[in-house]
Amino acid sequence: MNWQWFHRLSSPKWFYQISGKYLPWLWAITLILMSVGLYQGLYNSPVDYQQSSTVRIMYIHVPAAFASMMFYVIMAVAAAIGYIWRIKLAHMAAVSIAPIGAAMTMLALVTGSLWGKPIWNTWWVWDARLTSELILLFLYLGFISLHSAFDDREVGDRAAGVLAMVGVINVPIIHFSVDWWHTLHQGATISKFEKPSMDPAMLTALLLMICAVILFGICLMLYRMRNEILSREQTKSWVREVVGI
C-alpha cells in the first residue's frame, strides 16, 4: 500500500499551504449555508404547536451540541494518531480543536438553559444528557489546562492526549443518555429518517445549520492549526519566508 499521501498529510509545510488555498472556499460555503439556514429557521419554518417561537432556539442549540461531540471525537482521534505514530501535526490538530469544542459545548449548555426555562420552568436540571454535556465541557477545559501546564510542548501533547482518548467514552453516553435513563430531554428526531418527527421545513433548516456550524468550527480549527504550525516551526526556513523574517 502506498502511504505517501499519509506522510504528505502529516507535513506541517504541506498542510499550511493546502489549507490556505481551501480556507476562502470553506468560508464562502459556511456563510452561504448559515445565511440560508438562519433564514429558513427564523422566518420560513413553522412554529411548534406547544413551544411556539421558542423552538427556534433549536437551530443554534442542536448544531452546537452536535458539533461539541463531533469535535471531541476528532480531537481524541487526532491525539491518538499523534500518540501512536508521533505525528506532531496530529497533536497540533488536537490542541487547535479543544478551545473550539469548549466554546461549542458552552453554547449548547447556555442555549439549552434558555430553551429549558420556558419549557421546563427551570434554567437547569441534573438531567442525564445535560450533566454528561457539562462533563464534556470539563473534559475540554481539562485538556486545555493539562496541555498548558507543561513547558515542554511534546510532554503536554502526550499528557493531554491521554485525557482526550480516555474522555471520548463520554460522547456515546451523551448520545444514548436519553435512551438509557429516564430523562426530561427529548429523544432522537433528525436521526429518525424512516419516520421523521419534525416538519420538513424545520428539518431542512436544522440540517443546514448543523452543516454550517460544523464548517464554521472547521474553518476556525484550520486558522488555529496554521498559527500553531507557525509557532512550533518558527525555526524552519519556510516559516521565516512566510512571516517575512
C-alpha positions in Angstrom: 0.0 0.0 0.0 1.3 3.5 -0.9 1.4 5.6 2.3 2.9 8.6 0.6 -0.4 10.5 0.9 -0.3 9.9 4.7 3.2 11.2 5.1 2.4 14.2 3.0 -0.7 15.0 5.1 1.5 14.9 8.2 3.8 17.5 6.8 3.2 20.9 8.5 4.5 22.8 5.5 2.2 21.0 3.1 -0.8 21.3 5.4 -0.1 25.1 5.8 0.0 25.6 2.1 -3.0 23.5 1.2 -5.2 24.8 4.0 -4.5 28.4 2.9 -5.9 27.5 -0.6 -9.1 25.9 0.7 -10.0 28.3 3.6 -11.6 31.0 1.4 -13.8 28.4 -0.3 -14.8 26.9 3.1 -15.7 30.3 4.5 -17.8 31.1 1.5 -19.7 27.8 1.8 -20.1 28.3 5.5 -21.6 31.8 5.1 -24.0 30.6 2.4 -25.2 27.7 4.5 -25.5 29.7 7.6 -27.4 32.5 5.8 -29.9 30.1 4.2 -30.2 28.1 7.4 -30.9 31.1 9.6 -33.5 32.4 7.1 -35.1 29.0 6.8 -35.1 28.5 10.6 -36.1 32.0 11.8 -38.5 33.1 9.1 -39.5 30.2 6.8 -40.1 27.3 9.2 -43.3 26.9 11.2 -43.6 27.5 15.0 -44.1 24.5 17.3 -47.7 24.0 18.4 -46.5 23.6 22.0 -43.4 25.7 22.2 -44.4 28.5 19.9 -41.4 30.5 18.6 -39.2 29.3 21.5 -38.5 26.2 19.4 -36.3 28.4 17.1 -33.5 28.2 19.8 -33.2 24.6 18.4 -31.4 25.9 15.3 -28.5 27.1 17.4 -28.7 24.6 20.3 -28.8 21.3 18.4 -26.0 22.2 15.9 -23.8 23.4 18.8 -24.4 20.2 20.8 -23.8 18.1 17.7 -20.5 19.9 17.0 -19.4 19.7 20.6 -19.5 15.9 20.4 -18.1 15.7 16.9 -15.1 17.9 17.6 -14.3 15.9 20.7 -14.2 12.7 18.7 -11.9 14.4 16.2 -9.7 15.7 19.0 -9.4 12.3 20.5 -8.6 10.6 17.2 -6.0 13.3 16.4 -4.5 12.8 19.9 -4.4 9.0 19.3 -2.7 9.4 15.9 -0.2 11.8 17.5 0.4 9.5 20.4 0.8 6.3 18.5 2.6 7.4 15.4 4.3 10.5 16.9 2.9 12.8 14.2 3.3 16.3 15.5 0.7 17.7 13.1 -1.9 15.5 14.7 -1.1 16.9 18.2 -1.4 20.4 16.7 -4.9 19.5 15.4 -6.0 18.3 18.9 -4.6 21.4 20.6 -6.3 23.6 18.0 -9.7 21.9 18.3 -10.0 22.0 22.1 -11.0 25.7 22.5 -13.4 25.5 19.6 -15.1 22.4 21.1 -15.2 24.0 24.5 -17.0 27.1 23.0 -19.5 24.8 21.2 -20.2 22.9 24.4 -20.7 26.2 26.3 -23.0 27.5 23.6 -25.0 24.2 23.7 -25.3 24.5 27.5 -26.3 28.2 27.5 -28.9 27.8 24.7 -30.2 24.7 26.4 -30.8 26.6 29.6 -32.5 29.4 27.6 -34.7 26.8 26.0 -35.3 24.9 29.2 -36.6 27.9 31.2 -39.9 28.4 29.4 -40.4 24.7 28.7 -39.3 23.1 31.9 -39.7 26.2 34.1 -36.1 26.0 35.3 -32.7 27.0 34.0 -31.1 23.7 34.9 -31.9 20.2 35.9 -29.5 17.4 36.6 -30.8 15.6 33.5 -28.6 12.8 32.2 -27.8 14.5 28.9 -27.3 17.9 30.4 -25.0 16.5 33.0 -22.9 14.5 30.6 -22.7 17.5 28.3 -21.4 19.5 31.3 -18.8 16.8 31.8 -17.8 17.2 28.2 -17.0 20.9 28.9 -14.9 19.9 31.9 -13.0 17.4 29.6 -12.3 20.1 27.1 -11.1 22.5 29.8 -9.1 19.8 31.4 -7.3 19.1 28.1 -6.5 22.8 27.6 -5.3 23.2 31.2 -3.2 20.0 31.2 -1.6 20.9 27.9 -0.6 24.4 29.1 0.7 23.0 32.4 3.9 21.7 30.7 6.7 23.9 29.4 7.7 21.1 27.1 5.0 21.0 24.3 5.7 17.4 23.4 5.1 16.3 27.0 2.0 18.4 27.1 0.8 16.9 23.9 1.1 13.4 25.1 -0.3 14.0 28.6 -3.4 15.9 27.3 -3.8 13.3 24.5 -4.2 10.6 27.1 -7.0 12.6 28.7 -8.7 13.1 25.4 -8.6 9.4 24.5 -9.9 8.4 27.9 -12.6 11.1 27.9 -14.1 10.0 24.5 -16.2 7.4 26.3 -18.4 10.3 27.4 -19.5 11.0 23.8 -21.7 7.9 23.4 -23.0 8.4 26.9 -24.3 11.9 25.8 -25.8 10.5 22.7 -27.6 7.5 24.3 -28.4 9.0 27.7 -32.0 9.7 26.8 -32.5 6.1 25.9 -30.5 4.6 28.8 -32.1 6.7 31.6 -35.3 8.4 32.4 -34.7 12.0 31.3 -36.5 15.2 30.6 -34.5 15.8 27.4 -36.4 14.8 24.3 -35.3 11.8 22.3 -34.0 11.5 18.7 -35.6 13.5 16.0 -33.3 14.1 13.0 -31.8 10.6 13.1 -35.3 9.0 12.6 -35.2 9.4 8.8 -37.5 6.4 8.3 -40.3 8.2 10.2 -39.3 11.9 10.7 -40.8 13.5 13.8 -40.2 17.0 12.5 -41.9 19.2 9.9 -39.8 19.0 6.7 -39.2 22.8 6.7 -37.8 22.6 10.3 -35.7 19.5 9.4 -34.2 21.3 6.4 -33.3 24.4 8.4 -31.8 22.2 11.2 -29.7 20.2 8.8 -28.5 23.4 7.1 -27.5 24.9 10.4 -25.7 21.7 11.6 -23.6 21.7 8.4 -22.9 25.5 8.7 -21.8 25.2 12.4 -19.6 22.3 11.7 -17.9 24.0 8.7 -17.6 27.2 10.9 -15.8 25.2 13.5 -13.5 23.5 10.9 -12.6 26.9 9.5 -11.6 28.2 13.0 -9.7 25.0 13.6 -7.7 25.4 10.3 -6.8 29.0 11.3 -5.7 27.9 14.7 -3.7 25.0 13.2 -1.9 27.4 10.8 -1.0 29.6 13.7 0.2 26.6 15.7 2.3 25.5 12.8 4.0 28.9 12.6 4.6 28.9 16.3 6.1 25.4 16.5 8.0 25.5 13.2 9.3 29.1 13.6 12.9 28.0 13.3 12.3 26.4 9.8 13.4 28.4 6.8 10.0 28.1 5.0 8.3 29.7 8.1 10.8 32.6 8.0 9.8 33.1 4.4 6.1 33.1 5.2 6.4 35.6 8.0 9.0 37.7 6.2 11.9 37.3 8.5 
